[in-house]
Amino acid sequence: MGLFNIFKKKKVVLTEEQLKWNKIWDLWAEGKAESPYAELMTYQSEINNGGHGQYFSNIENNGDLNADMTILTTVLSEKLVDNLHKAYKAHLILEENEDDEKAEEIIEACDNVFYENEEEINSKLEAYADKIQL
């Protein structure tokens, strides 16, 4: 039996925790995740795919950024709320002057604060996933 056939026959069994984690992301993709988790998932996804700049641009173009940011303030720690607001102020500066290096540095620093504290977000999403019925 070839190596390919050995791997082909081996099934991966996910734990209930992993199945629930996958389920919340499926709900999010379908637009059925509960608030504030839907907004938190969008925030995390956008930051991980392009930083705060991408988050602000995409939500401004496809949703209500002010409403989403207000919802995020109800679920994020004070540190991450402050970081979000700091990034947004820098984003507004960049909308006026895209060559503003100081604002770019601020956004990059805010991205780093997010990444350093992402476990906080994951913990909140894991608690949400734990409530999901499979």
OpenMM code with the backbone's topology and positions (N, CA, C; nanometers):
from openmm import Vec3, app, unit

residues = "MET GLY LEU PHE ASN ILE PHE LYS LYS LYS LYS VAL VAL LEU THR GLU GLU GLN LEU LYS TRP ASN LYS ILE TRP ASP LEU TRP ALA GLU GLY LYS ALA GLU SER PRO TYR ALA GLU LEU MET THR TYR GLN SER GLU ILE ASN ASN GLY GLY HIS GLY GLN TYR PHE SER ASN ILE GLU ASN ASN GLY ASP LEU ASN ALA ASP MET THR ILE LEU THR THR VAL LEU SER GLU LYS LEU VAL ASP ASN LEU HIS LYS ALA TYR LYS ALA HIS LEU ILE LEU GLU GLU ASN GLU ASP ASP GLU LYS ALA GLU GLU ILE ILE GLU ALA CYS ASP ASN VAL PHE TYR GLU ASN GLU GLU GLU ILE ASN SER LYS LEU GLU ALA TYR ALA ASP LYS ILE GLN LEU".split()
positions = [
    Vec3(0.0848, -0.1164, 0.0000),
    Vec3(0.0000, 0.0000, 0.0000),
    Vec3(0.0902, 0.1238, 0.0000),
    Vec3(0.0634, 0.2161, -0.0919),
    Vec3(0.1432, 0.3372, -0.1017),
    Vec3(0.1151, 0.4333, 0.0123),
    Vec3(0.2076, 0.5245, 0.0317),
    Vec3(0.1950, 0.6249, 0.1379),
    Vec3(0.0684, 0.7080, 0.1200),
    Vec3(0.0354, 0.7419, -0.0042),
    Vec3(-0.0847, 0.8205, -0.0309),
    Vec3(-0.2090, 0.7478, 0.0206),
    Vec3(-0.2167, 0.6176, -0.0042),
    Vec3(-0.3335, 0.5403, 0.0388),
    Vec3(-0.3440, 0.5316, 0.1910),
    Vec3(-0.2296, 0.5289, 0.2595),
    Vec3(-0.2322, 0.5267, 0.4061),
    Vec3(-0.2943, 0.6559, 0.4582),
    Vec3(-0.2494, 0.7709, 0.4034),
    Vec3(-0.3042, 0.8991, 0.4475),
    Vec3(-0.4498, 0.9142, 0.4057),
    Vec3(-0.4827, 0.8616, 0.2907),
    Vec3(-0.6184, 0.8723, 0.2397),
    Vec3(-0.7173, 0.7999, 0.3311),
    Vec3(-0.6760, 0.6894, 0.3895),
    Vec3(-0.7648, 0.6098, 0.4734),
    Vec3(-0.7737, 0.6618, 0.6163),
    Vec3(-0.6784, 0.7426, 0.6583),
    Vec3(-0.6783, 0.7936, 0.7949),
    Vec3(-0.7786, 0.9088, 0.8055),
    Vec3(-0.8697, 0.8975, 0.8986),
    Vec3(-0.9694, 1.0020, 0.9191),
    Vec3(-0.9283, 1.0892, 1.0370),
    Vec3(-0.9504, 1.2167, 1.0220),
    Vec3(-0.9243, 1.3103, 1.1297),
    Vec3(-1.0551, 1.3269, 1.2069),
    Vec3(-1.0475, 1.3049, 1.3354),
    Vec3(-1.1652, 1.3200, 1.4200),
    Vec3(-1.1467, 1.4473, 1.5024),
    Vec3(-1.2415, 1.5393, 1.4856),
    Vec3(-1.2358, 1.6650, 1.5584),
    Vec3(-1.3044, 1.6500, 1.6939),
    Vec3(-1.2512, 1.7198, 1.7911),
    Vec3(-1.3147, 1.7207, 1.9226),
    Vec3(-1.4419, 1.8047, 1.9147),
    Vec3(-1.5249, 1.7924, 2.0161),
    Vec3(-1.6468, 1.8738, 2.0210),
    Vec3(-1.6105, 2.0217, 2.0234),
    Vec3(-1.5048, 2.0558, 2.0968),
    Vec3(-1.4584, 2.1947, 2.1034),
    Vec3(-1.4198, 2.2462, 1.9643),
    Vec3(-1.3492, 2.1653, 1.8877),
    Vec3(-1.3093, 2.2047, 1.7521),
    Vec3(-1.4300, 2.2166, 1.6597),
    Vec3(-1.5252, 2.1263, 1.6747),
    Vec3(-1.6474, 2.1326, 1.5933),
    Vec3(-1.7262, 2.2589, 1.6237),
    Vec3(-1.7331, 2.2963, 1.7512),
    Vec3(-1.8045, 2.4182, 1.7900),
    Vec3(-1.7321, 2.5419, 1.7374),
    Vec3(-1.5983, 2.5407, 1.7437),
    Vec3(-1.5193, 2.6523, 1.6910),
    Vec3(-1.5479, 2.6690, 1.5416),
    Vec3(-1.5462, 2.5582, 1.4696),
    Vec3(-1.5758, 2.5637, 1.3258),
    Vec3(-1.7181, 2.6134, 1.3016),
    Vec3(-1.8107, 2.5718, 1.3871),
    Vec3(-1.9513, 2.6100, 1.3710),
    Vec3(-1.9706, 2.7608, 1.3859),
    Vec3(-1.9020, 2.8247, 1.4836),
    Vec3(-1.9220, 2.9698, 1.4976),
    Vec3(-1.8700, 3.0429, 1.3747),
    Vec3(-1.7622, 2.9932, 1.3159),
    Vec3(-1.7102, 3.0584, 1.1950),
    Vec3(-1.8012, 3.0324, 1.0755),
    Vec3(-1.8653, 2.9156, 1.0728),
    Vec3(-1.9649, 2.8905, 0.9682),
    Vec3(-2.0835, 2.9855, 0.9843),
    Vec3(-2.1303, 3.0030, 1.1076),
    Vec3(-2.2401, 3.0959, 1.1338),
    Vec3(-2.2010, 3.2372, 1.0926),
    Vec3(-2.0783, 3.2766, 1.1253),
    Vec3(-2.0288, 3.4098, 1.0888),
    Vec3(-2.0300, 3.4268, 0.9369),
    Vec3(-1.9790, 3.3260, 0.8653),
    Vec3(-1.9728, 3.3335, 0.7189),
    Vec3(-2.1120, 3.3427, 0.6572),
    Vec3(-2.2096, 3.2828, 0.7234),
    Vec3(-2.3484, 3.2859, 0.6756),
    Vec3(-2.4236, 3.4109, 0.7230),
    Vec3(-2.3564, 3.4955, 0.8009),
    Vec3(-2.4221, 3.6145, 0.8547),
    Vec3(-2.5186, 3.5831, 0.9675),
    Vec3(-2.4979, 3.4692, 1.0366),
    Vec3(-2.5902, 3.4258, 1.1410),
    Vec3(-2.5284, 3.4247, 1.2806),
    Vec3(-2.4056, 3.4727, 1.2946),
    Vec3(-2.3436, 3.4774, 1.4270),
    Vec3(-2.4091, 3.5882, 1.5083),
    Vec3(-2.4178, 3.5660, 1.6380),
    Vec3(-2.4809, 3.6637, 1.7278),
    Vec3(-2.3901, 3.7842, 1.7501),
    Vec3(-2.4534, 3.8976, 1.7748),
    Vec3(-2.3808, 4.0172, 1.8151),
    Vec3(-2.3564, 4.0053, 1.9657),
    Vec3(-2.2462, 4.0425, 2.0167),
    Vec3(-2.1332, 4.1156, 1.9602),
    Vec3(-2.0266, 4.0258, 1.8980),
    Vec3(-2.0537, 3.8940, 1.8983),
    Vec3(-1.9518, 3.8005, 1.8483),
    Vec3(-1.9290, 3.8162, 1.6984),
    Vec3(-2.0338, 3.8440, 1.6238),
    Vec3(-2.0187, 3.8633, 1.4794),
    Vec3(-1.9236, 3.9791, 1.4513),
    Vec3(-1.9414, 4.0889, 1.5222),
    Vec3(-1.8553, 4.2057, 1.5029),
    Vec3(-1.7124, 4.1759, 1.5489),
    Vec3(-1.7010, 4.1013, 1.6572),
    Vec3(-1.5686, 4.0645, 1.7082),
    Vec3(-1.4965, 3.9729, 1.6086),
    Vec3(-1.5689, 3.8807, 1.5497),
    Vec3(-1.5107, 3.7901, 1.4507),
    Vec3(-1.4688, 3.8662, 1.3259),
    Vec3(-1.5516, 3.9603, 1.2838),
    Vec3(-1.5165, 4.0426, 1.1681),
    Vec3(-1.3909, 4.1232, 1.1972),
    Vec3(-1.3867, 4.1830, 1.3143),
    Vec3(-1.2700, 4.2616, 1.3554),
    Vec3(-1.1442, 4.1757, 1.3523),
    Vec3(-1.1505, 4.0603, 1.4150),
    Vec3(-1.0342, 3.9718, 1.4178),
    Vec3(-0.9936, 3.9276, 1.2774),
    Vec3(-1.0907, 3.8898, 1.1989),
    Vec3(-1.0621, 3.8434, 1.0634),
    Vec3(-0.9969, 3.9520, 0.9786),
    Vec3(-1.0518, 4.0711, 0.9834),
    Vec3(-0.9977, 4.1819, 0.9036),
    Vec3(-0.8571, 4.2211, 0.9498),
    Vec3(-0.8367, 4.2283, 1.0811),
    Vec3(-0.7043, 4.2649, 1.1315),
    Vec3(-0.6023, 4.1599, 1.0891),
    Vec3(-0.6387, 4.0341, 1.1000),
    Vec3(-0.5456, 3.9278, 1.0626),
    Vec3(-0.5202, 3.9212, 0.9127),
    Vec3(-0.6075, 3.9812, 0.8341),
    Vec3(-0.5891, 3.9797, 0.6885),
    Vec3(-0.5319, 4.1084, 0.6323),
    Vec3(-0.5188, 4.2127, 0.7124),
    Vec3(-0.4650, 4.3364, 0.6570),
    Vec3(-0.4530, 4.4504, 0.7562),
    Vec3(-0.4714, 4.4203, 0.8830),
    Vec3(-0.4539, 4.5219, 0.9848),
    Vec3(-0.5744, 4.6131, 0.9997),
    Vec3(-0.5573, 4.7103, 1.0878),
    Vec3(-0.6662, 4.8047, 1.1148),
    Vec3(-0.7068, 4.8832, 0.9897),
    Vec3(-0.6110, 4.9161, 0.9059),
    Vec3(-0.6437, 4.9890, 0.7834),
    Vec3(-0.7453, 4.9144, 0.6992),
    Vec3(-0.7244, 4.7836, 0.6851),
    Vec3(-0.8188, 4.7026, 0.6081),
    Vec3(-0.9532, 4.6948, 0.6793),
    Vec3(-0.9503, 4.6771, 0.8103),
    Vec3(-1.0755, 4.6705, 0.8856),
    Vec3(-1.1583, 4.7961, 0.8631),
    Vec3(-1.0985, 4.9129, 0.8842),
    Vec3(-1.1742, 5.0371, 0.8707),
    Vec3(-1.2256, 5.0552, 0.7284),
    Vec3(-1.1420, 5.0309, 0.6298),
    Vec3(-1.1832, 5.0485, 0.4898),
    Vec3(-1.2964, 4.9545, 0.4515),
    Vec3(-1.2834, 4.8269, 0.4879),
    Vec3(-1.3856, 4.7302, 0.4497),
    Vec3(-1.5181, 4.7550, 0.5200),
    Vec3(-1.5137, 4.7893, 0.6469),
    Vec3(-1.6395, 4.8131, 0.7179),
    Vec3(-1.7033, 4.9437, 0.6702),
    Vec3(-1.6226, 5.0457, 0.6432),
    Vec3(-1.6783, 5.1703, 0.5888),
    Vec3(-1.7476, 5.1449, 0.4557),
    Vec3(-1.6912, 5.0568, 0.3742),
    Vec3(-1.7469, 5.0297, 0.2420),
    Vec3(-1.8645, 4.9329, 0.2448),
    Vec3(-1.8701, 4.8449, 0.3445),
    Vec3(-1.9702, 4.7383, 0.3432),
    Vec3(-2.0632, 4.7361, 0.4632),
    Vec3(-2.0495, 4.8297, 0.5534),
    Vec3(-2.1316, 4.8249, 0.6739),
    Vec3(-2.1352, 4.9592, 0.7432),
    Vec3(-2.1621, 4.9540, 0.8710),
    Vec3(-2.1722, 5.0739, 0.9527),
    Vec3(-2.0576, 5.0710, 1.0536),
    Vec3(-1.9476, 5.1369, 1.0197),
    Vec3(-1.8279, 5.1336, 1.1021),
    Vec3(-1.8547, 5.1872, 1.2417),
    Vec3(-1.9266, 5.2971, 1.2538),
    Vec3(-1.9540, 5.3531, 1.3860),
    Vec3(-2.0321, 5.2548, 1.4729),
    Vec3(-2.1309, 5.1891, 1.4157),
    Vec3(-2.2094, 5.0907, 1.4908),
    Vec3(-2.1217, 4.9728, 1.5319),
    Vec3(-2.0396, 4.9239, 1.4409),
    Vec3(-1.9518, 4.8107, 1.4729),
    Vec3(-1.8526, 4.8470, 1.5827),
    Vec3(-1.7944, 4.9658, 1.5731),
    Vec3(-1.6980, 5.0071, 1.6751),
    Vec3(-1.7665, 5.0240, 1.8108),
    Vec3(-1.8887, 5.0739, 1.8117),
    Vec3(-1.9628, 5.0876, 1.9367),
    Vec3(-1.9868, 4.9509, 1.9995),
    Vec3(-2.0230, 4.8548, 1.9186),
    Vec3(-2.0450, 4.7186, 1.9687),
    Vec3(-1.9143, 4.6603, 2.0222),
    Vec3(-1.8050, 4.6832, 1.9509),
    Vec3(-1.6756, 4.6316, 1.9971),
    Vec3(-1.6377, 4.6886, 2.1332),
    Vec3(-1.6752, 4.8123, 2.1594),
    Vec3(-1.6405, 4.8723, 2.2891),
    Vec3(-1.7114, 4.8023, 2.4043),
    Vec3(-1.8190, 4.7296, 2.3757),
    Vec3(-1.8905, 4.6580, 2.4812),
    Vec3(-1.8273, 4.5234, 2.5138),
    Vec3(-1.7401, 4.4752, 2.4275),
    Vec3(-1.6866, 4.3398, 2.4462),
    Vec3(-1.5346, 4.3376, 2.4642),
    Vec3(-1.4655, 4.4389, 2.4181),
    Vec3(-1.3200, 4.4430, 2.4306),
    Vec3(-1.2779, 4.5039, 2.5640),
    Vec3(-1.1585, 4.4672, 2.6079),
    Vec3(-1.1026, 4.5283, 2.7286),
    Vec3(-1.0730, 4.6752, 2.7009),
    Vec3(-1.0546, 4.7498, 2.8066),
    Vec3(-1.0238, 4.8925, 2.7927),
    Vec3(-0.8975, 4.9128, 2.7075),
    Vec3(-0.8000, 4.8283, 2.7261),
    Vec3(-0.6751, 4.8391, 2.6497),
    Vec3(-0.7012, 4.8258, 2.4997),
    Vec3(-0.7821, 4.7271, 2.4613),
    Vec3(-0.8095, 4.7079, 2.3189),
    Vec3(-0.9060, 4.8117, 2.2639),
    Vec3(-0.9958, 4.8615, 2.3465),
    Vec3(-1.0840, 4.9705, 2.3028),
    Vec3(-1.0002, 5.0951, 2.2751),
    Vec3(-0.9109, 5.1285, 2.3667),
    Vec3(-0.8221, 5.2437, 2.3464),
    Vec3(-0.7390, 5.2263, 2.2202),
    Vec3(-0.6922, 5.1046, 2.1988),
    Vec3(-0.6122, 5.0746, 2.0797),
    Vec3(-0.6941, 5.0932, 1.9526),
    Vec3(-0.8180, 5.0467, 1.9545),
    Vec3(-0.9075, 5.0615, 1.8395),
    Vec3(-0.9299, 5.2094, 1.8077),
    Vec3(-0.9554, 5.2885, 1.9103),
    Vec3(-0.9799, 5.4316, 1.8896),
    Vec3(-0.8535, 5.5031, 1.8402),
    Vec3(-0.7399, 5.4664, 1.8925),
    Vec3(-0.6130, 5.5247, 1.8485),
    Vec3(-0.5889, 5.4917, 1.7008),
    Vec3(-0.6149, 5.3680, 1.6634),
    Vec3(-0.5983, 5.3271, 1.5233),
    Vec3(-0.6957, 5.4032, 1.4337),
    Vec3(-0.8182, 5.4219, 1.4811),
    Vec3(-0.9184, 5.4923, 1.4008),
    Vec3(-0.8782, 5.6383, 1.3782),
    Vec3(-0.8263, 5.7031, 1.4810),
    Vec3(-0.7803, 5.8418, 1.4651),
    Vec3(-0.6698, 5.8493, 1.3607),
    Vec3(-0.5779, 5.7544, 1.3641),
    Vec3(-0.4707, 5.7511, 1.2646),
    Vec3(-0.5268, 5.7233, 1.1254),
    Vec3(-0.6265, 5.6368, 1.1188),
    Vec3(-0.6919, 5.6067, 0.9905),
    Vec3(-0.7547, 5.7320, 0.9297),
    Vec3(-0.8193, 5.8122, 1.0126),
    Vec3(-0.8813, 5.9360, 0.9647),
    Vec3(-0.7755, 6.0327, 0.9112),
    Vec3(-0.6622, 6.0375, 0.9773),
    Vec3(-0.5516, 6.1212, 0.9293),
    Vec3(-0.5042, 6.0709, 0.7930),
    Vec3(-0.4933, 5.9396, 0.7798),
    Vec3(-0.4478, 5.8825, 0.6525),
    Vec3(-0.5491, 5.9029, 0.5399),
    Vec3(-0.6761, 5.9126, 0.5733),
    Vec3(-0.7757, 5.9424, 0.4707),
    Vec3(-0.7551, 6.0823, 0.4140),
    Vec3(-0.7077, 6.1729, 0.4970),
    Vec3(-0.6805, 6.3107, 0.4538),
    Vec3(-0.5441, 6.3222, 0.3864),
    Vec3(-0.4482, 6.2457, 0.4363),
    Vec3(-0.3116, 6.2529, 0.3837),
    Vec3(-0.2506, 6.1136, 0.3893),
    Vec3(-0.2610, 6.0395, 0.2795),
    Vec3(-0.2155, 5.9003, 0.2774),
    Vec3(-0.0646, 5.8852, 0.2926),
    Vec3(0.0097, 5.9948, 0.2862),
    Vec3(0.1552, 5.9892, 0.3013),
    Vec3(0.2016, 6.0244, 0.4423),
    Vec3(0.1095, 6.0342, 0.5360),
    Vec3(0.1443, 6.0706, 0.6730),
    Vec3(0.2138, 5.9516, 0.7410),
    Vec3(0.3453, 5.9598, 0.7525),
    Vec3(0.4238, 5.8494, 0.8071),
    Vec3(0.3937, 5.8253, 0.9547),
    Vec3(0.3695, 5.9304, 1.0292),
    Vec3(0.3389, 5.9157, 1.1719),
    Vec3(0.2096, 5.8361, 1.1907),
    Vec3(0.1079, 5.8668, 1.1111),
    Vec3(-0.0186, 5.7938, 1.1199),
    Vec3(0.0007, 5.6476, 1.0796),
    Vec3(0.0824, 5.6237, 0.9786),
    Vec3(0.1118, 5.4855, 0.9380),
    Vec3(0.1805, 5.4092, 1.0501),
    Vec3(0.2730, 5.4753, 1.1196),
    Vec3(0.3425, 5.4126, 1.2319),
    Vec3(0.2454, 5.3816, 1.3454),
    Vec3(0.1514, 5.4719, 1.3684),
    Vec3(0.0527, 5.4503, 1.4743),
    Vec3(-0.0339, 5.3289, 1.4408),
    Vec3(-0.0786, 5.3215, 1.3174),
    Vec3(-0.1618, 5.2063, 1.2764),
    Vec3(-0.0830, 5.0769, 1.2928),
    Vec3(0.0418, 5.0764, 1.2515),
    Vec3(0.1245, 4.9560, 1.2643),
    Vec3(0.1414, 4.9186, 1.4122),
    Vec3(0.1647, 5.0168, 1.4970),
    Vec3(0.1773, 4.9907, 1.6407),
    Vec3(0.0464, 4.9355, 1.6973),
    Vec3(-0.0660, 4.9884, 1.6506),
    Vec3(-0.1967, 4.9390, 1.6951),
    Vec3(-0.2207, 4.7956, 1.6487),
    Vec3(-0.1781, 4.7642, 1.5279),
    Vec3(-0.1870, 4.6259, 1.4807),
    Vec3(-0.1092, 4.5347, 1.5745),
    Vec3(0.0100, 4.5784, 1.6136),
    Vec3(0.0937, 4.4970, 1.7021),
    Vec3(0.0291, 4.4775, 1.8388),
    Vec3(-0.0329, 4.5815, 1.8921),
    Vec3(-0.1033, 4.5684, 2.0207),
    Vec3(-0.2155, 4.4662, 2.0069),
    Vec3(-0.2872, 4.4707, 1.8963),
    Vec3(-0.3929, 4.3726, 1.8718),
    Vec3(-0.3347, 4.2315, 1.8749),
    Vec3(-0.2282, 4.2078, 1.7977),
    Vec3(-0.1693, 4.0736, 1.7898),
    Vec3(-0.1185, 4.0264, 1.9257),
    Vec3(-0.0616, 4.1173, 2.0024),
    Vec3(-0.0099, 4.0821, 2.1349),
    Vec3(-0.1211, 4.0452, 2.2322),
    Vec3(-0.2422, 4.0910, 2.2048),
    Vec3(-0.3558, 4.0678, 2.2943),
    Vec3(-0.4668, 3.9858, 2.2299),
    Vec3(-0.4355, 3.9201, 2.1212),
    Vec3(-0.5383, 3.8465, 2.0475),
    Vec3(-0.5984, 3.7323, 2.1291),
    Vec3(-0.5232, 3.6813, 2.2254),
    Vec3(-0.5758, 3.5724, 2.3081),
    Vec3(-0.7026, 3.6161, 2.3818),
    Vec3(-0.7108, 3.7441, 2.4156),
    Vec3(-0.8325, 3.7962, 2.4796),
    Vec3(-0.9531, 3.7743, 2.3881),
    Vec3(-0.9361, 3.8038, 2.2623),
    Vec3(-1.0446, 3.7865, 2.1657),
    Vec3(-1.0764, 3.6388, 2.1481),
    Vec3(-0.9718, 3.5578, 2.1351),
    Vec3(-0.9942, 3.4137, 2.1205),
    Vec3(-1.0693, 3.3567, 2.2401),
    Vec3(-1.0389, 3.4034, 2.3596),
    Vec3(-1.1085, 3.3557, 2.4797),
    Vec3(-1.2572, 3.3889, 2.4739),
    Vec3(-1.2889, 3.5088, 2.4286),
    Vec3(-1.4300, 3.5486, 2.4176),
    Vec3(-1.5011, 3.4639, 2.3109),
    Vec3(-1.4328, 3.4384, 2.2019),
    Vec3(-1.4933, 3.3571, 2.0960),
    Vec3(-1.5055, 3.2108, 2.1384),
    Vec3(-1.4094, 3.1618, 2.2156),
    Vec3(-1.4192, 3.0247, 2.2673),
    Vec3(-1.5374, 3.0118, 2.3624),
    Vec3(-1.5620, 3.1138, 2.4435),
    Vec3(-1.6779, 3.1118, 2.5342),
    Vec3(-1.8070, 3.1104, 2.4537),
    Vec3(-1.8112, 3.1864, 2.3448),
    Vec3(-1.9282, 3.1854, 2.2555),
    Vec3(-1.9453, 3.0481, 2.1925),
    Vec3(-1.8356, 2.9918, 2.1436),
    Vec3(-1.8411, 2.8596, 2.0796),
    Vec3(-1.8899, 2.7545, 2.1766),
    Vec3(-1.8498, 2.7676, 2.3029),
    Vec3(-1.8883, 2.6697, 2.4039),
    Vec3(-2.0404, 2.6631, 2.4224),
    Vec3(-2.1100, 2.7733, 2.3936),
    Vec3(-2.2562, 2.7791, 2.4080),
    Vec3(-2.3302, 2.7168, 2.2890),
    Vec3(-2.2585, 2.6950, 2.1797),
    Vec3(-2.3217, 2.6473, 2.0566),
    Vec3(-2.3671, 2.5026, 2.0706),
    Vec3(-2.4862, 2.4760, 2.0227),
    Vec3(-2.5368, 2.3381, 2.0157),
    Vec3(-2.5027, 2.2812, 1.8789),
    Vec3(-2.4470, 2.1622, 1.8809),
    Vec3(-2.4129, 2.0989, 1.7524),
    Vec3(-2.5290, 2.0170, 1.6995),
] * unit.nanometer
topology = app.Topology()
chain = topology.addChain("A")
for resn in residues:
    res = topology.addResidue(resn, chain)
    for name in ("N", "CA", "C"):
        topology.addAtom(name, app.Element.getBySymbol(name[0]), res)
